[in-house]
Amino acid sequence: MKFTALATASMLTLSFLLCGMTARAASPSDLAEPHLKSGDDKAKKQDNEGAIADYSKAIEIDPSSATAFTRRAKAWQAMRDYDRAITDYARAVELAPGKAENHFLIGFCHLNKEEHAAAIPSLTKAAQLDPGNAPVYMLRGMCRSRTNDKAGALEDYTRFIELNPKLKTWGYLSRGGIKASMDDLPGALADCNKAIELDASQYLAYQRRADIHFCLGKNAEAERDLRQSLQLAKPEEALYPHLHLFALQARLGDPASGRDLRDFWNDHHKIFGDQAPPVSIIQFLLGRLSEQDLLAAAKATNPQKNDGQHCEAWFLAGMKHLASGDKQQAVDCLEKAVATHADMAAEHAMARAELARLETLK
C-alpha cells in the first residue's frame, strides 16, 4: 500500500512537472497566434493601424512567421503604403518561397505604383507557381502592354479569357485594345463585338468599339456606339465618351460639336473637381483654357503617363482646330499626338486614322 501510494504520488508529481515543461516550451508560433487573431479582427473592421501593431507584435515574437509578414503587408497595402507592403511581402517570400499569393501581391503593389517593369518578374513567378490563377495574367498583361511588350500582353489576355469565363468581357476589351495598337482593327473590332455579346451593359465596350469604328472611318457606327455608351454610363464615367463624341463631330463638321460637351459639363463639372488632364482638355475645348495651359496641365512625372496625357491633349486640340476649319493646324497637332509614341492610347490610333483620312482629302 505504501509502495502504491508512493508510486501514485510520484506519477502525479511527474505529470505536474511535464505539464509545466510543456507550458514553458510553448512555441513562438503558439505565443504569436493571439496577436495574429487580434490583428485579423482589427483588419476586418478596417482598423489597419491597430492590425499592424498586432502583426508587428506577432513578428517580434515569431520572426519566422511568413503569415505574420503577409498579413501585415496586406494592412500596409490597404493603407496604400505600397513600399512597406512590398518589403513585408518580400520577407514572406523569403520565408515561404512557394506561396504564389505573395509573389502576386508584390506585383500588384508595383502596378499600383505604376512600376510596370518591376511588377512583371513577381507576376511571372506567381504564374509559374499557380498557372490556373486568371488574375495573374490580367495584371501581367497590363504591365506588359505598358512596357510595350504587345505580343506578351496579347498572350496574357488570351490566357485570361480561357481561364475566367465570368470576366471574359474585360479580357476581350483588353485584348482588343492591344490589337488596335498593333493596327489589327478587324481583330480589335471582333473582340469588342464579343465583349458586347457577353455583356451589353458595359458602357466602356461601346466606347471602345466606337473608337475602332472611328479608325475604320465608320462614322455612323461610331456615333451610334458613343450614344449607347453615354446612355449606359454614369455621369462620372461619361467624360471620355463625350470627348470622343466631340472628336467625331469635329470630323463630320457637325455644328453640335461642343454643344453636347458643354451641356454635359455644365450639369456635371462638380463631380470631377480639378482632375488633370481630362478637366483641362474640356476647359480647352470649351474655349476656357489656352493651348499652352492645356499642354502644361498634361505634364506628368511618370514618362509613360506623360506621353499618354500629351497624346490625348494633342489629339483633341487637333480635332478642335479641325472643327474650326484650320486643317493645317489640325494636322500639326495630330502629328504631335502620334509623335508621343503613346500607341497604347486610343487617341494615338485615332490620331493616326484622322491623319490618314486628311491625307486622302488633299
Residue pairs with C-beta under 8 A, 6 or more apart in sequence:
28 61
28 62
28 64
28 65
29 62
29 65
31 61
31 62
32 57
32 58
32 59
32 61
32 62
32 65
32 68
33 58
35 54
35 55
35 57
35 58
35 61
36 54
36 55
36 58
36 65
36 67
36 68
36 71
38 54
39 50
39 51
39 52
39 53
39 54
39 55
39 58
39 71
39 72
39 75
40 51
40 71
42 48
42 50
42 51
42 54
43 51
43 71
43 74
43 75
43 78
46 78
48 75
48 76
48 78
48 79
49 79
51 71
51 72
51 75
52 72
52 75
52 76
55 68
55 71
55 72
55 75
56 72
58 65
58 68
59 65
59 68
59 69
59 72
62 68
64 95
65 95
66 91
66 92
66 95
66 96
66 99
66 102
67 92
69 88
69 89
69 91
69 92
69 95
70 88
70 89
70 92
70 99
70 101
70 102
70 105
72 88
73 84
73 85
73 86
73 87
73 88
73 89
73 92
73 102
73 105
74 85
74 105
76 82
76 84
76 85
76 88
77 85
77 105
77 108
77 109
80 112
82 109
82 110
82 112
82 113
83 113
85 105
85 109
86 106
86 109
86 110
89 102
89 105
89 106
89 109
90 106
92 99
92 102
93 99
93 102
93 103
93 106
96 102
98 129
99 129
100 125
100 126
100 129
100 130
100 133
100 136
101 126
103 122
103 123
103 125
103 126
103 129
104 122
104 123
104 126
104 130
104 133
104 135
104 136
104 139
106 119
106 122
107 119
107 120
107 121
107 122
107 123
107 126
107 136
107 139
107 140
107 143
108 119
108 139
110 116
110 118
110 119
110 122
111 119
111 139
111 142
111 143
114 302
114 304
114 305
116 142
116 143
116 144
116 146
116 147
116 304
117 143
117 147
119 139
119 140
119 143
120 140
120 143
120 144
120 147
123 136
123 139
123 140
123 143
124 140
126 133
126 136
127 133
127 136
127 137
127 140
130 136
132 163
133 163
134 159
134 160
134 163
134 164
134 167
135 160
135 164
137 156
137 157
137 159
137 160
137 163
138 156
138 157
138 160
138 164
138 167
138 170
138 171
138 174
140 152
140 156
141 152
141 153
141 154
141 155
141 156
141 157
141 160
141 174
141 178
142 153
142 174
144 150
144 152
144 153
144 156
145 153
145 174
145 177
145 178
145 181
145 344
146 304
146 344
148 344
150 178
150 181
150 182
153 174
153 178
154 175
154 178
154 179
154 182
157 171
157 174
157 175
157 178
158 171
158 175
160 167
160 171
160 174
161 168
161 171
161 172
161 175
164 171
168 194
168 195
168 198
169 195
169 198
169 199
169 202
169 205
170 195
172 191
172 192
172 194
172 195
172 198
173 191
173 192
173 195
173 202
173 204
173 205
173 208
175 191
176 187
176 188
176 189
176 190
176 191
176 192
176 195
176 208
176 212
177 188
177 208
177 344
177 346
178 344
179 185
179 187
179 188
179 191
180 188
180 211
180 212
180 215
180 346
180 349
181 343
181 344
181 348
181 349
183 349
185 212
185 215
185 216
188 212
189 209
189 212
189 213
189 216
192 205
192 208
192 209
192 212
193 209
195 202
195 205
195 208
196 202
196 205
196 206
196 209
199 205
201 232
202 232
203 228
203 229
203 230
203 231
203 232
203 233
203 237
203 238
203 241
204 229
204 237
206 225
206 226
206 228
206 229
206 232
206 241
207 225
207 226
207 229
207 240
207 241
207 244
208 346
209 225
210 221
210 222
210 223
210 224
210 225
210 226
210 229
210 241
210 244
210 248
211 222
211 244
211 346
211 349
211 350
213 219
213 221
213 222
213 225
214 222
214 244
214 247
214 248
214 251
214 350
214 353
215 349
215 350
215 352
215 353
216 353
217 353
217 357
219 248
219 251
219 252
222 248
223 245
223 248
226 241
226 244
226 245
226 248
227 245
229 238
229 241
230 238
230 241
230 242
230 245
233 241
235 267
235 268
235 271
236 268
236 271
236 272
238 264
238 268
239 272
239 278
239 282
240 278
242 260
242 261
242 264
243 261
243 278
243 281
243 282
243 285
243 316
244 346
244 350
245 260
245 261
246 257
246 258
246 260
246 261
246 285
246 316
246 319
247 315
247 316
247 319
247 350
248 254
249 256
249 257
249 258
249 260
249 323
250 257
250 319
250 320
250 322
250 323
251 319
251 322
251 354
251 357
253 323
257 323
258 285
258 286
258 323
261 282
261 285
261 286
262 286
265 282
265 286
269 279
272 278
272 279
273 279
276 297
276 298
276 309
277 294
277 297
277 298
277 309
277 312
277 313
278 312
280 289
280 293
280 294
280 297
280 298
280 313
281 294
281 312
281 313
281 316
283 289
283 294
284 290
284 291
284 293
284 294
284 313
284 316
284 317
284 320
285 316
285 320
289 297
291 317
294 313
294 317
295 310
295 313
295 314
297 313
298 306
298 309
298 310
298 312
298 313
299 306
299 309
299 310
300 306
300 309
304 342
307 340
307 341
307 342
308 340
308 342
308 344
308 345
310 336
310 337
310 340
310 342
311 337
311 340
311 342
311 345
311 347
311 348
311 351
312 337
312 345
312 347
314 333
314 334
314 336
314 337
314 340
314 351
315 333
315 334
315 337
315 347
315 348
315 350
315 351
316 347
317 333
318 329
318 330
318 331
318 332
318 333
318 334
318 336
318 337
318 351
318 354
319 330
319 354
321 327
321 329
321 330
321 333
322 330
322 354
327 358
330 358
331 355
331 358
334 351
334 354
334 355
334 358
335 355
337 347
337 348
337 351
338 348
338 351
338 352
338 355
340 348
342 348
343 349
